[in-house]
Amino acid sequence: MQAEYDFSQGVRGKHAQGMQQGYTVVVHKLDGTTEERAFLLPQGVVALDADVQAYFPDSEAVNRALRGLIQLVPYRKHS
């Protein structure tokens, strides 16, 4: 990161909600044409709010915590 970059006015997670709906990327090609590509988040992707992410920095930490909680919930067969 260059020293002259200033992110002091940045807003963390500003685009997170929109990204959950999917997003479109416009690719500008060397020949002057453009192409739009639509992307959807894979099924099962979960976004964490910043305050939660501070405690659970990766998938392994989240899954470990949730597995601990699952043991506290009475088993209920899903149909």
Helices and strands as residue ranges (DSSP letters): H 16-20, E 23-28, E 34-39, H 50-53, H 59-70
